[in-house]
Amino acid sequence: MKNTQPKSVRFDEVGEWSELKLKIIQKYATAYSKILSNQGLLHCAYIDGFAGAGHHISEKTKEMIPGSPLNALNVEPPFEDYYLIDLDGSRVAELQRLTAERRNVHIFSGDANSILLSEVFPNIRYESYRRGLCVLDPYGLHLNWNVITTAAQMRTIEIFLNFPVMDMNRNVLWRNEGASGKNVERMNKFWGDESWREIAYTRSPNLFGDLETEKQPNKVVAEAFQERLRKVAGFRYVPEPAPMRNSTGAIVYYLFFAAHQPTADKIVTDIFNDYKKRGMLRE
């Protein structure tokens, strides 16, 4: 499909790493929907906290490609409900246009951090036999930790999470720890507290006995967050995240998955490993 998007809507141009992420999420969403459908009594929902306009522009081909919400809408068997959120009014209007005939699609305009907690997660209760797959793919450090912990504590929601190391490195994790107060605040909200400082930096004496600060590699920070998802948030299963690299080989973000069921862990690990064997994911 050629680029024929309405001029009033700003579509994101995405690289091959983002297209790979979309394929990973779609593969798991299909497996997830089949499993819950076979269980009969469970009702499943798809949740997208940063849904965008429904389409993206491929950086490689310059053509329109479906985003995660449209991919989810095409999953068979279908989800019972779809909850799509975006802060941008024009993107919300485009989502509404694309899904106008779908009565089970619920679209919200505003801050995902508050809407997820007040409007969406309350519909995915354990005692109501409901389950949800939630995609949390912010553009940067725009997600609050309490959204993650609430999802974990409910025991009904599995998450895919964009861990935005590029935003962290540009705006927070500087070698001299001189980031602005605003950016540090964003990091604190994403991480949940200031314990990231102890992970991201080490201090050791130089030849003159003075303490020098050394920034730790991305992988160290990601591994600490993986442990945090388990031990602090309370997800039982958090497989090793997938490093999503841009065309120059730099890691743009890590794609995390977190769940309570061993089957979910195995499926996502198998999907990650399949792409690793094909050379499409690498450390």
C-alpha positions in Angstrom: 0.0 0.0 0.0 1.5 3.4 -1.0 1.7 6.3 1.4 -1.8 7.9 1.2 -2.3 8.9 4.8 -4.5 11.9 5.7 -2.4 15.0 6.0 -3.9 15.8 9.4 -2.5 12.7 11.0 1.2 12.3 11.9 2.3 8.7 11.3 5.6 7.5 12.7 8.3 6.3 10.4 9.7 3.1 11.8 12.9 1.2 11.2 13.3 -2.5 10.6 13.8 -3.1 14.3 10.3 -1.7 15.0 8.8 -3.9 12.2 10.4 -6.9 13.9 8.9 -5.9 17.2 5.5 -5.7 15.6 6.0 -9.3 14.2 7.0 -10.6 17.6 4.0 -9.1 19.3 1.6 -10.3 16.6 3.0 -13.9 16.8 2.5 -14.0 20.5 -0.9 -12.3 20.4 -2.1 -15.1 18.0 -0.8 -17.8 20.3 -2.3 -16.1 23.3 -5.7 -15.7 21.8 -5.8 -19.3 20.7 -4.9 -20.6 24.1 -7.5 -18.5 25.9 -10.1 -19.3 23.4 -9.5 -23.0 24.0 -9.9 -22.5 27.7 -13.5 -21.4 27.1 -14.4 -19.7 30.4 -11.7 -17.0 30.1 -12.3 -13.7 28.3 -9.3 -12.0 26.7 -8.7 -8.4 25.9 -6.0 -6.6 23.9 -4.7 -3.4 25.5 -2.4 -0.8 23.8 -1.3 2.1 26.1 0.5 4.0 23.3 -1.5 2.9 20.3 -0.5 5.5 17.7 -2.7 6.1 14.6 -3.0 2.4 13.6 -0.5 2.6 10.8 3.2 3.4 10.5 5.4 4.3 7.6 8.2 1.8 6.8 11.6 3.6 6.8 12.8 1.0 4.3 10.0 1.0 1.8 8.2 4.3 2.6 4.9 2.4 2.5 2.2 2.2 5.1 2.3 -0.8 7.4 -0.2 -1.8 10.1 0.7 -1.0 13.7 0.2 -3.2 16.7 -3.6 -2.2 17.1 -4.5 -3.2 13.6 -2.4 -6.4 13.8 -4.3 -7.3 17.0 -7.6 -6.6 15.3 -6.6 -9.2 12.6 -5.7 -11.9 15.1 -7.8 -15.1 14.9 -9.6 -16.1 17.0 -10.3 -12.4 17.8 -10.0 -10.8 21.2 -13.3 -10.1 22.9 -12.4 -6.4 23.6 -9.7 -4.0 22.5 -8.6 -1.0 24.6 -6.6 1.6 22.6 -5.1 4.7 24.1 -3.2 7.7 22.7 -2.4 11.2 23.8 -2.6 12.7 20.4 -6.1 13.7 19.3 -5.5 13.3 15.6 -4.2 9.8 16.1 -7.2 9.0 18.3 -9.5 10.3 15.6 -7.8 8.1 13.0 -8.1 5.0 15.3 -11.8 5.8 15.6 -12.2 6.1 11.9 -10.4 2.7 11.3 -12.5 0.9 13.9 -15.9 2.6 13.5 -17.6 -0.7 12.7 -16.1 -2.5 15.7 -18.3 -2.2 18.7 -15.8 -4.0 20.9 -13.1 -1.4 20.4 -12.8 1.1 23.2 -10.7 4.1 22.3 -9.4 6.7 24.9 -7.7 10.0 24.4 -5.3 11.1 27.1 -2.5 10.0 29.4 -2.1 6.2 29.4 -0.8 6.2 32.9 -4.0 7.4 34.4 -6.4 5.8 31.8 -5.0 2.3 32.2 -5.4 2.5 36.0 -8.8 4.1 36.1 -10.6 3.0 32.9 -9.0 -0.2 31.5 -7.4 -2.4 34.1 -10.5 -2.5 36.3 -12.2 -4.4 33.4 -9.6 -7.2 33.5 -10.4 -8.7 36.9 -9.4 -12.2 38.0 -12.8 -13.0 39.6 -14.5 -12.1 36.3 -12.4 -14.7 34.4 -10.9 -12.0 32.3 -7.3 -11.8 31.0 -5.5 -9.2 29.1 -2.4 -8.7 26.9 -1.1 -5.2 27.3 1.4 -3.5 25.0 3.3 -0.7 26.7 5.3 0.9 23.9 6.0 4.6 24.9 8.2 6.8 22.7 10.5 7.3 25.7 10.4 7.6 29.5 6.6 8.3 29.5 5.4 5.3 31.5 5.0 5.2 35.3 6.1 2.3 37.4 2.7 2.0 39.2 1.1 0.9 35.9 3.6 -2.0 35.7 3.1 -3.0 39.3 -0.7 -2.8 39.1 -0.6 -5.1 36.0 1.6 -7.6 37.9 -0.5 -7.5 41.1 -3.8 -8.1 39.2 -2.4 -11.5 38.0 -4.6 -11.2 34.9 -2.4 -9.1 32.6 0.7 -9.9 30.6 2.8 -7.1 29.2 5.2 -6.3 26.4 7.3 -3.4 27.4 9.5 -1.0 25.5 12.5 -0.3 27.8 13.8 2.9 26.2 17.6 2.9 26.7 18.2 5.4 23.9 16.1 8.0 25.7 17.8 7.1 29.0 21.3 7.5 27.6 20.5 10.7 25.8 18.8 12.4 28.7 19.5 10.7 32.0 22.4 8.3 32.1 25.2 10.7 31.5 28.8 9.9 32.5 29.0 12.8 34.9 25.5 12.2 36.3 24.6 15.8 35.3 21.1 15.2 33.9 18.5 17.8 34.4 16.0 17.5 37.3 13.1 17.0 34.8 14.7 14.1 33.1 15.7 12.5 36.4 12.1 12.8 37.5 11.0 11.0 34.4 13.5 8.2 35.1 12.4 7.9 38.7 8.7 7.6 37.6 9.6 4.9 35.0 11.9 2.9 37.4 9.7 3.5 40.5 12.4 5.1 42.7 16.0 6.3 42.6 17.6 2.8 42.9 18.6 3.0 39.2 21.5 5.2 40.2 23.2 2.4 42.1 22.8 0.1 39.0 23.8 2.6 36.3 27.0 3.9 38.0 30.0 2.5 39.8 32.6 4.5 41.7 36.2 3.4 42.1 39.4 5.2 43.1 41.8 6.3 40.4 45.6 6.4 40.7 45.4 9.6 42.9 42.8 8.1 45.2 40.0 10.2 43.9 36.6 8.5 43.2 35.7 8.3 39.6 32.2 7.6 38.2 31.8 5.0 35.5 28.6 4.5 33.6 27.6 0.8 33.3 26.6 -0.8 29.9 23.0 -0.9 28.7 22.9 -4.7 29.4 23.6 -4.2 33.1 20.8 -1.7 33.4 18.4 -4.0 31.5 19.3 -7.0 33.6 18.6 -5.0 36.8 15.2 -4.0 35.4 14.5 -7.6 34.5 15.1 -8.5 38.2 13.0 -5.6 39.3 10.0 -6.8 37.2 10.3 -10.1 39.1 11.2 -9.2 42.6 9.6 -5.8 43.0 6.6 -5.7 40.6 5.9 -9.4 41.2 5.7 -11.0 37.7 6.6 -14.7 38.0 8.2 -15.0 34.6 10.3 -12.4 32.8 12.4 -13.9 30.1 15.6 -12.3 28.9 14.6 -9.2 26.9 15.2 -8.8 23.2 17.7 -6.0 22.3 16.2 -4.0 19.4 19.0 -2.5 17.3 18.9 0.2 14.7 20.6 0.1 11.3 24.0 1.1 12.9 23.8 -1.7 15.4 23.0 0.6 18.4 20.4 -0.7 20.9 17.3 1.6 20.7 15.4 -0.3 23.3 14.9 -3.7 24.9 11.6 -5.5 24.4 10.6 -7.0 27.7 7.8 -9.5 28.3 6.4 -10.3 31.7 3.7 -12.8 32.8 2.5 -15.2 35.5 2.2 -18.3 33.4 5.0 -20.7 32.4 3.4 -21.4 29.0 3.5 -17.6 28.2 7.2 -17.5 29.2 8.0 -20.5 27.0 6.2 -19.2 23.9 7.9 -15.8 24.0 11.3 -17.3 24.7 10.8 -19.6 21.7 9.8 -16.6 19.5 12.9 -14.6 20.6 15.2 -17.6 20.1 13.8 -18.2 16.6 14.7 -14.7 15.6 18.1 -15.0 17.2 18.8 -18.2 15.1 17.8 -16.2 12.0 20.3 -13.5 12.9 17.5 -10.9 13.4 18.1 -10.5 17.2 21.6 -10.4 18.7 23.2 -9.3 21.9 
